[in-house]
Amino acid sequence: MSKPSAKIPQTTIDALAAIDLERYVPAYFTWIANKLSRGASQHYLSTFGVGIETWRCLVLLALDGSVSAQYVSRVIGMDKGSVSRCFKSMQESGLIRTQLDPNDGRARIAILTAKGRALHDQIRGVALERERAFLSVLEPREVDTLLGLLHRLHENLPAVETSTQAYVSRNFPKTAKRRPPSTDPDTP
């Protein structure tokens, strides 16, 4: 007569099948991004009276001089409504002015003012110091490697969306039909 086999409780099986957070790369990206953003926002708010969303918009405006909410949304991944609210607040503070886009008379663009540029230049020093401190645990060649890897991962985001949609369609066909996936390659 053989011994009965021990049955493993379902909760144990579920725990064994859980994602290993020590090796799950998206978790690290999320944790790092959230903590960096929260810390930056606290410093920018207390020192300059603006949050991280305003800073992100200022960065793009400083590079291009003028941008649309749609452009900011596409590049940074912010919700277009959030960008529009941010632009409204920035305009009320005198950091930007808005006008109709000369290339598309229906769209509005934000244009950086001198006051906005001065604020950008002040915050830039804090942002670069945060980056320096963050990367200080790496050698210069490791920073270069990290940047190369991050660029490749960023460029691979469209493939992630395609793969995810295929997986969902195969494994959850009813749910896959509810909402089409975003066609924005920068949407995680």
C-alpha angles and dihedrals in degrees: 000000000000126000115255111254117249111250115223112226115246091240089060091049090049091049091050090051094050122116113271101236092195088066103027104109098195089059092056092048090050095046094047094045093047094048094044091048094046093049093046092047092052091052095043092048095048095042104033106014095242133102134226095273091058090047092052091051091047090054093056092042091051090053098045106020091223133033140169124237088243091056092050090048092051096046100040099028094235118147109264091232090054090050091050091050090047091051090050091053091045091051091050088052092049094245093120141011124211133220139163114284107255089215094049115025091199097058127073125220131201118230122200115241126210088257090052092049091050091051091048091052092051095048091044091072092054091046093051091047089052090050092048092051092045093052095039091100090064132075116238091255090051090053089053091049091047092051091049091050092046091051091051092048091048091051089050095059094097089057089051090055092047092049093046092050091050091050093048091047091052098042103029105026095164094053094043089063094054099074129011114233121255114270090207106112090208095059109106 
